[in-house]
């Protein structure tokens, strides 16, 4: 099995805030990420596809097609946006990286699997900062 990765970049703002909690509790749990005026990140999304190389092309996936798919279905919807307010698939959800990567999976999995004839979406890695990131393998 071969794992092929594509990295994409986007900038977005968000706020971690539980409306059922007091301002004090939100600050205690989320710290500066609960800033009432939001905060932003330079996110990196790595999409990993697994499969066997196509005998005719030698590719597991056409990386240009994969990049176009990621940009069209995900990046264009979140880049330079407020994740809490501007992104339809994040409405009513805590805008954490954990929730965000799970929503990305729901969007990308069927589309990626259509363009990968001998494989499937394997993993998403979402970097919020160079030191903080989440990985998701599609488990619920």
Residue pairs with C-beta under 8 A, 6 or more apart in sequence:
1 50
1 51
1 52
1 119
2 50
2 51
2 52
2 53
2 60
2 119
3 48
3 49
3 50
3 122
3 123
4 48
4 49
4 50
4 51
4 59
4 60
4 61
4 63
4 66
5 46
5 47
5 48
5 49
6 46
6 47
6 49
6 63
6 66
6 67
6 70
7 44
7 45
7 46
7 47
8 44
8 45
8 46
8 47
8 67
8 70
8 71
8 74
8 75
9 42
9 43
9 44
9 45
9 75
10 43
10 45
10 75
10 78
10 79
10 80
11 40
11 41
11 42
11 43
11 79
11 80
12 40
12 41
12 43
12 78
12 79
12 80
12 81
12 82
12 83
13 38
13 39
13 40
13 41
13 81
13 82
13 83
14 38
14 39
14 40
14 41
14 82
14 83
14 84
14 95
15 33
15 34
15 35
15 36
15 38
15 39
15 84
15 95
16 26
16 30
16 33
16 34
16 94
16 95
16 96
17 26
17 30
17 34
17 84
18 25
18 26
18 29
18 94
21 29
26 34
27 34
32 39
33 39
38 82
38 84
41 128
41 129
43 78
43 126
43 127
43 128
44 125
44 126
44 127
44 133
45 70
45 74
45 75
45 104
45 124
45 125
45 126
45 127
46 123
46 124
46 125
46 126
46 127
47 66
47 70
47 108
47 112
47 121
47 124
48 121
48 122
48 123
48 124
48 125
49 60
49 61
49 66
49 112
49 116
49 119
49 120
49 121
49 122
50 60
50 119
50 120
50 122
51 60
51 61
51 116
51 117
51 118
51 119
51 120
52 60
52 118
52 119
53 59
53 60
53 118
54 60
54 117
54 118
60 116
60 118
60 119
61 112
61 115
61 116
61 119
62 115
65 115
66 112
66 115
69 108
69 111
69 112
69 115
70 108
73 107
73 108
73 111
74 104
74 107
74 108
77 87
77 88
77 89
78 87
78 100
81 87
83 90
83 95
83 100
84 90
84 95
89 103
89 106
89 107
90 99
90 100
90 103
93 99
93 103
97 126
97 128
97 132
97 133
97 134
98 134
100 126
101 124
101 126
101 134
101 135
101 136
102 136
104 124
104 126
104 136
105 121
105 124
105 136
105 138
108 121
108 124
109 120
109 121
109 138
112 120
112 121
113 120
113 121
121 138
122 137
123 135
123 136
123 137
124 135
124 136
125 133
125 134
125 135
125 136
126 133
126 134
126 135
126 136
127 133
128 134
